[in-house]
Amino acid sequence: MADVSTGFQRETFAADTTIFRAGDAGEAAYVIDSGCVEILLGPEGAQRRIEVLAEGAMFGEIALLDGLPRSATVRTLVPTRLIRIDRSHIEGLLQQADPVVQYLVKVLLDRVRSERAARLELEGFERQSPRSATELDPDERLHMAALRTLSLAQSLSDGLRLGQLEVHYQPIVWLSDGRVAGLEALVRWRHPALGLISPDEFIPLAEKTGLIHRVGEFVMQRAAADWAQLRGLCWGQAGAPAFMSVNLSAPELCAPGAMQRIQACLAEHRMRPDELHIELTESIVISSVEVVTHVVQALRGLGVGVALDDFGTGYAGLGYLQTLPFSCLKIDRSFVERLHRGERSFHIVKSALELSALLGMSTVAEGIEDAETGEVLRRMGCTFAQGFFFARPMLLVDLLPWLQARADVASDLAG
C-alpha cells in the first residue's frame, strides 16, 4: 500500500523474483520487512551469489543517492516483503539539508562506491555472522536506528489507515475547587507488534515525512466530535467556558488553509470557537514568527484560545508574550517538579504567574504529582492544574465514567 506523502511503500514479491538487474536505473532503495534476498554479481547466465540479506537489511541505497545504474542483481529466495524508499523523497530531504551535509553525502558516496566495488570483487567473499546490538559500532547503531525510522514511517501511514492511532484525554482542573475545566487531547499510537510507541518518537517522524497533517487532522476531528459527549461534564466559569485543548505542530500551523480547516471542523461538530484551545510550543513560535503571528491573531479574532505550551524550556522569552495575543500560559513540568527543591524554580514560576495575571492570561501548571505542589500553586494564583495527581490521560471509554463520577461528587457537595 503506497503513501505518496511518505515516499515509502510496502511491496510483496513471490520467491525467485528479480527485484532489479545490474544496469537498471536506481530509482529506489529497499528495506527487507520479511523474507530474504540474494545479491548476484556477473553477467547474465554466469552470475555468482556474493551475499544473502534477511529481515532488517537495506539494499540499493547507493544508487538511490547517486543515481548511477545498479551494480548488482537482486532476487528473492522466499516470499519477501520490502519497504520501497523512492529517490524523489530522499532528494527532497537532501535539498532541505545544510549545503555542508549535501557536500559530505556526495563525497562519501564516491568513497563508498569504490570501496564496495573492491570488496565485492574479492574471491571467496563471505557475509559475516550477525552480531548483537551491544557489539555494533556507532555507525552500525546509526544504521539500525535509520532502519527503525524507515520502518516506522511506513507503519505510521498504515496505522492511520487501519485505525491504530488513538486519542487520550487528560483532564485540566480548576485549582480553586478541583473541578474539571477542560481536557487536553493527546495522540497515541498502538502498534500491533511494538505496542504503544511514544509520541516523542513518532511525532517528529510524522513531521519529517509529511504525515503530521493527517495525524493532526485525525486528532482535531476526533476531539471535536467527542466534545459533544464531554462538554456537559466539564465546568466553565463566567468568561471562561469549558474547553478542549489540541496541540498544533509547526508544519500544521504554517500550512496554507490552516485557519479554514479549523473553522470547518468547528462548524461540522457544532463546537463554539471559545471551547477550543490551540497549544503551541515555544519552538513553534520562533520557527516562523511572521506566520505564527498571523495565525495566532486570526485564531484569537475567531474566539479560539491559544496557549503557549512548555513555557520556559525554549527561546521565545517574555517578548512574545507582549507581541502575541496568547490567552493562556502553560508552565513546563520541569519547573513545577522543582518548585520545592529550588528557590530559582520557585521564583521563575512566581514571576510567570504574576506576569500572566497582568496580561490577562490564564495559567496551567503541568506535571503536578502531589497535593502539596497543587496547593502551593493555588496560593500563588495559578488558574489550572494538569498532572498525574489529578488524572492520567484516558481513552474516551474510561474518561466518561471518571468524569461522571466527579460530576456526581460535585453535585452532592453543592446540594
Helices and strands as residue ranges (DSSP letters): E 2-3, E 8-13, E 18-20, E 28-34, E 36-41, E 48-54, E 58-59, H 61-66, E 73-76, E 80-86, H 87-96, H 99-120, G 133-135, H 138-162, E 165-174, E 180-191, E 195-197, H 199-209, H 212-230, G 231-233, E 243-247, H 250-254, H 258-268, G 273-275, E 276-281, H 282-287, H 289-302, E 305-311, H 319-323, E 328-331, H 333-337, H 343-358, E 362-366, H 371-380, E 384-386, H 396-414
